[in-house]
Amino acid sequence: MNKPSNLPAEYRSALAAMAKLDRIDHVKTFRDKAKAMEVYAYQAKDVSLVEPALSTKRLAERRIGELMEEQRKAGLLAKGASQKGVGKRGSPADPRSLASQGVDKHLADRARKAAAMTEAKFEAHVRKSIKIAIAAILHHDEVIKEARAERHAVKKARRQRRMKDLAEKIEALPVRKYPVVYADPEWQWEAWSEKGIDSTSADNHYPTSPLKEIKARDVPSICADDCVLFLWATAPMLPQALEVMDAWGFNYVSNFVWVKDKAGTGYWSRNQHEHLLIGTKGNLPAPLEGTQWRSVIEAKRGKHSEKPETVYDLIESYYPGLPKIELNARKAREGWDRWGNEAPEAEAAE
């Protein structure tokens, strides 16, 4: 087990003892004590305690990662037990699982990453952590700001690599599949009475479809394994839109709200907004931190059911370079494939 050479002698002996431990739960106890000392150092603003506490905690995490890998190779590490000590079907947790040894998924992830580092990289990582921790205690804002900028740059580069890999993977598929799907279904809304049927009703402007038909549409066949769905929903059709999202294989994660310049009709309120729901499947990266758009989009109303042009810009800024398709498209957009009754025939997606 590697250890930074600049630690005080008393901590070197303690760490040498920890390196001999061969049980994850024992190292976890060591790590928790170091973490408690780290918390105390912050609270007491004791800079002298930060280095030994943080170093010990990081080294313990690295040792947990080493033991995890050793047990995995030996077939001694079980999977699937819950952190509360009970399996999914109510059976006791396997004592060989990480959960039963007090290691949750976040600690396990840190431990794996620490164990995978070279000695030089790990020592640099520990030194940087100590530097940032001391800067936080002493309120050295420039050091904190610099560290955040560096972390942001690393995340950005990692996301760009992931996006490039996804784009290459999608292009290589024999059948066209899309990691980005944008949809505005032709919702068929049932009015409570004749009062609700007027010139603004969707059926008077374009063919609509019942919910059952929209849910049954084979959208999953054009979706990549890693995919994001942007799905429009009016206020009264919000529950149905969530049903459609689930039927198409997506998990709801968030939404935008389009606030219009004019109010429309409605029973409970004069609706002046629509929802743009976001659903995901697989492991498509979320937008890079700091690049997310605000959740409220203010734009003028256009023709019936026409959506703001700026939404295309939003989606393209989140996922540049990835294949995109618009369902129920009513006009052409460079770089996008299209499908729907009103999609330009010469350019509609096949």
N, C-alpha and C positions, 0 to 999 in steps of 0.2 A: 504494500500500500504506500503510495507516494505522499509526502507531506512537505509543505513549504519550509525552507531551511531557516527562515528568519523568525520562527516561533520561539518563545521563551523555553528554557530547558524543562521546566516543570510540565509544560504542555506537550513537549515532545515525548516524554515518558508516558503520559496519559494516552497519547495517540498511538504510540507503539503498542500499548496494551490493547487498544481498540482494534488494531490491525490483526490481532490474534483471535478476535472473536469470530465464531463461525455460525452465529445465529442472528438472523435479521432483527428479531424483536429485542435482543440485547443491544445491538448497535442503535436501534431506534430509541431506546431509553437514553443512551449516551447522547444522541442527537437532540432529544427533547430537552435535556438538561442544559445543553449548550444554547439552544434556542431561548430558553428561559433567561439565561445569563445575558444573551444578546438584548432581549426586551428590557431587562433591568438596566443595561448600559445606556440604552436610548432614554429611558425614563430619568435616570440619574445624570444623564449627559456626561457620562464617564468615558472619555475617549480611550483611556488605557485598557478598558475591558472589551472594547469593540473587536480588536484584532484577535485575541485568543478565542472569544466567543464565536465570532463569525467563521474563523478558520476551522475551529473544531466542528461546527455545524456542517460546513461544506464537506469536510473530510469524512464525517460520518455518513453523509448522503452518498458520497462516492463509494464508501465501503458497502453500503446497502446495495448499491448498483452492482458492485462486484459479486456480492453474495447472490443476488438475484440471478445473474448470468450463470454463476456456477451451479446453482440449484436447477435452473432451467435446463442446462445441458445434461445434468444428471437425472432429469425427469422427476425431481423432487418438489417442483413448484406447481401447485394446483391452480386452476382458473375458475372464475364464475361465482365465487362466494361473495355475499354482500358484506359491506363494512360493519353492519350491525350484528354479524355473527350468525345470520340465518340465510340459507340458500333461497333461490327463487321459489321453490316449492315448499318452503317451511322446514327443510331439513337443516341440521346443524352445519355451520360453516366448516369446510375442510381445514384442519389445523395447519395444512401445508400452504394455504393460500396467503397472499399478501395481506388481505383484509384481516384475517385472524391474527396476523402479526403486527397489526396497527398501522399498516402502510396503505394510505389511500392512493387514488390514481394520480393526484398532483405530485405527491412525494415520490411515487414510483417513476413518474416521468422525469423529475429532476435527477433522481438517482441514476436512471439509465443514461441520461445525457452526461452527467459527471463522470461516470465510469467509462464512457466511450471517448472521453478527451485524452489527448496525449498529456504526459506529465507537464510539459512546458505550457500547453494551453490551459490546463487546469490551474496551475500556479498563477498564471496571468489573470484568469477568471477570479480567483480568490483575492488577489491583490486589488483588482478593480472593484470588487464588491466591498472590500474594506475601505477603499478610498471614497466611494460613494456614501457609505454609511457614516464615516467620519464627517464628510461634507454636510450631510443632513443634520448631524448634531450641531455642527458649528455654523450652520446656515450659510454655507458657501454656495450660493445659488448658481454661480457660473459653472461649477463642477457638475451640479445636478442637471443643468440645462444641456451641457455638453454630452453627458451620458445619455440623456433622453434622445438627443438628436442622433447619436450613434446607434442607439437601439432602434430608432425609427428607420434609419438607413438600412440596417440589417434586415428588418422586417420587410421593407420595400423590395430589397434585392431578392429575398426568399420568395415573396409573392410573385414577382416578375418571372422567376424561374419556374414556379409552379404553373403560372398562366401559359408560359411558353410550352412546357411539357404537355399541358392539357390540349393546347391548340394543335400540336404535332400529333398527339394521340387521336384526336377527333378527325383530323384530316386523313389519317391512315385507315380509318374504318371503311369497310367495303360498302356499307349502307350509310347514307348521310344522317348523322345524328347531331344534335345541337346542345351545347352546354348552357345556352341562354335562350329562354322562351318568353315571349311577351304576348299576352292574350287579353282580348276584350270580347268575351263571349256574347252571343246574341240572346241575352236573358229574356225569358218570356215571363212577364210579371202579370199576375192575376189581380185585377182590380176588385175591391170589395163591393163596388156597386157601379152603375152606369156613370156615376159622377166622376169616377176615376178613369173613364175612357174618353180621351179628348184628342185634340190634334197633336199633342206632344207624346202620345203613346208610341212605344217603339214599333209596334206592329204596323203602324201607319207609315213607317219610314223604311223598314227592311224586314226580311223574314226573321222570325225568332224561333227558338227551339225550346222544348220543355227541358227541365233540369235533368231528367233521366237520360235524355239523349246527349246532352253536353257531358255528363259524367262518364258515359259509355264511350265517348270519342277516344280513339286510340292514340292519344297524345304520348303516352309512355314509349311508344315505338319509335318516336323521333327524338327522344331525350337521351342525352349521354348519361353514363353512370354518375358523373358529377355534374349537376345541373342546377340552375336557378330559374324560378318562375316568377314573372311579374304579372299579376292578375288583377284586372280592374273589377271593382264591385261597387254598385250603388248602395246607398244606406239601407233600403228595405231588402236588398238581396245579399246582404253580408253573410248570413248563415249559409245560404246556398253556395256562395262563392267558396267558403271554407270547405264545404262538402266536395265541391269540384276539385279543389286543391288536393284534398286527401285521396279522392278517386284517381287522380292522375299520378299519385305516388310522391307527393311533396309534403313536407312538414312546414307549417306556418312559422315564420321567425320574426316578421316585423311588417310595417306598412308606412306608406306615405299618404298624405291627405291633400287632394287638389281642391283648393278654395277658389271658387269662380267669382267673376265680377258681378254676376246677377243671380238672384235666387230663382229657383224653379217651383215646382208644386210639391205637395205632400200632405199626408193626413195629420201627422203629429208636429211637423215643422215644414217650413218652406225650404226644401233642401238646396243648399248652396255648396255642397262638397261631394266628392267621391273618394273612395279608398283605392289605393294601388297596393295590393297585398304582395308580400314577398314570401316565397316558399323555396325550400332547398331540398335536394336529395344528394346523397353521396358526400363528397368532400371538396366542393368548389370553394375557393377562398372568399372570405368576406372582404369588403372594401378595405383598403389600407387605412390604418388609423390616421385621422386628420384630413382624409379626403372625402369623408361621408357628406352627403348633401343634408340640408336641414329637412326635417320630416314634413314641413308644410310647403306646398308648391302653390303659388298664387299666379293664376293665368286666366285670360279671358275665355269665355265660352265661345265655341265655334259652331259649326253645323251640328245637327242632331247626332249625338254619340261621338263626335270628333274629340279626340284627346289632345292635350297640350303637346306641341312640338318639342318642348324642352325635355320631355320624358325620354325621348330618344337620346338626347345629349347626356342625360343622367346615366342611362344604361350603358352607353358607349364609353363614358368616362370610368365606370366601374369595371367594365370588361372589354378593354380594347383588344383587338386582334382575335377574339374568339368568334366562331360562327354563331349567327343569331337568326332567329325566325320569329316573325310576327303572325299570330293567328288572328283571323278576322280582319286582316289588313284591308285598308280602303285606298291606299296610295303607295307608290314606290318609295323606297328609302335606300340610298346607295349603301351597299355592303350587307344588306339584309335579304333573307329569303322571305317569301310571303305565302300565306294560304288563306283562303276564304272566298265567299261569294263575290265580294267586291274587289278582290285583289286584281291588279292589272294582269290581264291574261298572258301577255307576252313575257312577263317577268315573274309569274307566280311560281312558287316552289313546287317541285315535282314530288 
